[in-house]
């Protein structure tokens, strides 16, 4: 059996794009930072997003039924930190950048590398996390030349002008 520490240390070496996941609806406006996002299928276009079940945002995301995956550009490491900060109020997190909406009504970050506006189609509970299966309702591409990835417990820029943050 693999212990938790060994698993976490190994997963730190699996780099991932950094996104701010947002929702709005009857339960309010919420957002968190995630690197556990991936494509499921292109027919219908579907992503999965993982969220810790102990998060205060977990139930509001489920109740609102919509979310936006805002993939961060290379310059957004501070914004990522703000949305990961459990002690920062939601209104302060959202005040850090400009927002709009698309089809679902979930907050769409204007400066994102790309936005995936989604309806939550299914939720599965596995261990400590909820897995949201999200059908994409709209896509908006930004103009940034670099993406932000999290690798070996640090942020890195990835793209034409790549350099460590």
Secondary structure by P-SEA (a helix, b strand, c coil): cccaaaaaaaaaabbbbbbbbbccccccccccccccccccccccbbbbbbbcccccaaaaaaaaccccccccccccaaaaaaaacccccaaaaaaccccccccccccccccccbbbbbccccccccccbbbbbccccccccccccbbbbbcccbbbbbccccccc
